[in-house]
Amino acid sequence: MKDYIENSLEKSIFASRWFLAPIYIVLSISLFFITVKVIQEFMHFAPLLFTIDLKGMMLFVLHIVDLALVGNLVLMIIFAGYENFVSKISIADGSEDKPSWMGKVDFSELKLKLIASIVAISGINLLETFMDLSAVSDREIQWMVIIHVVFIFSGVLLAMMDFIASKSNSH
């Protein structure tokens, strides 16, 4: 009886990983929303192409790059998270389009890629702000810089912790 209860408990705990699947589905749908936003931004910008100044053009491009980085980040979280915590995506095994990193990014690498993407996104937002200083107060800029530095510092600390953990695991 004890073995039956233990087996049932372990099966239900193992099956609980599927509660994460709807989260990854919602993240997949959010990629569609990001795509719609990029198209919307492009449609807004296209008529202004010949009248907008270089600064406006650069702000548009930076905004699209920012959205692309967010989309890449979401896709990376979907693939790596699903494969690490729910199930392997076996349908991609035979595809020539399967990203080379898919199935190889463990939780530690995902954390580092996540923080690197956040730092890049933060940096682009900061650059966008610097290109239009008149629209933002000095206090807001100060906080943006502080937050960016905190992201960088967090990334360095995470990388150091992973490096130390990998060194201690190899001994």
N, C-alpha and C positions, 0 to 999 in steps of 0.2 A: 504493500500500500504506500509506504514511504517513497519507494522508487517511482511509482505512478504519479504521485503528487509532485515530486521533484521534476520528473520528466515533463509533466504538464506545465509547471511553472516556467521551466527553462524554455519550452516551446513558445509559450506566450510572450516571454521576455524577448526572445529572438525575433518573433513575428512583429513585435512592437516597432521595429525599425521602419516598417511600412507606413507608420504615422508620419514619417518625413516626406513621403512621396507627394502628398498634396502641396507641401511647401515648395518642392521643386517644380511642380506643375504651375503654381502661381508665379514663380520666378521666370519660367518659360514664357508665360503670358506677358510678364513685364517687359521681356525683350521686344515683343510686338509693340507695346506702348512706347518704348524708346525709339523704335523704328518710325512709328507714326510721328513722334516729336521731331525727329531729324527731317522727315519729309515736310512737316509743317514749317520748320525753320527755313528749309530750302525754298519752299513756296513763298514765304515772306521775304526772303532775301533776293530771289531771282529777279523780280522787277526793278530792284535797286542797283543791280550789278553795275550799270554804266554811270550811275550818279553818286554812288557811295565812295567815300575816301578810303585810303589805304588802311587807316586805323579801323574803320568799320569792317572792311574785308577781313582783316586779321582777327578781329573779335568774332566774326562769324565762323571763321575756320577754327579758332580755338574752342568755340562752343561746340562745334561738330566733333572735334577731336575729344573733347571732354565727354560727350555722349557716347562716342565709340569706345572710350576706355571704360565707361560704366557698363556698356553692353558686354565688352570682353570680360569684365570682372564678373558680371552676373552669369555668363556662360561658363566661365571657369568654375564658379561655385556650384552651378547645377551639375556639371559633369563630374567634377572631383568629389563633391559632397554625395551625390547619388551613388557613385561607384565605391566610395569609401564606407558609406554607412547604410546603404539600402541594398543594392544589387549591381552586378556587372551589366554594362550596356553591351550585350553580346551582338546586337543587331549591327553595331558599328565595326565588328571584327573584320568583315570582308570588304569594307568600304575603303576605297583609295582616298576618300576625303576625311577619314578619321584623323583627328589631330595627333601628332606624334607623341604629345605629352599625355594624352588621354589614357587613363588606366595606370599611369606611372606616378601621378602626383599624390603623395601621401598627405596626411593632415598637417605635418610640419611644413612641407613645401607649400601647401595651400595657404597657411598662415602668412608665410613670407611673401608669396605672390599677392595676397590680399593687401598686406600693409604697403607693399611697393606700389600697387595700383592706387591705393588711397593717397599715398604721398604724391604720385603723379597727378591725380585728379585735383588734389589740394593745390599743387603747384600751378596747374593750369588756371584754376579759379583765381589764384593770387595774381598771376600774370594778366588775366582779364581785368582784374581790379586795377592793377597798375596802369593799364592802358586807358582807363577812364577814371582817373583819380577824383575828378570833380563830382562824381556821382556818389562817392563814399566818404564818410567822415574819417578823420584821423584815428579815432577810437576803434572804429570797425576794422580799419587796416591793421592797427596794432593787434587786435584780437585774432585776425586772420593769420598774421605772421606767427603769433604765439602758438596758435593751434597747429599750423604747418610744422613748426619746430618740434612740437610735442609728437606729431605723427612721425617725423624723421627719427627722433630720439627713441620712440617706441619701436620702430622698425629695427634700429641698431640693437636695442636691447633684446628683441625677439631673436634676431640673427645670432647674437652672442649666446643666448640661452640654448638655442638649437645646436650651435657649434660645440658648446661645453657638453651638452647631453649626448651628442654623437661621439665625442671623444671618450666620455665615461662609459658609454655602451660598448665601444670597440675594445676596451681593456678587459 
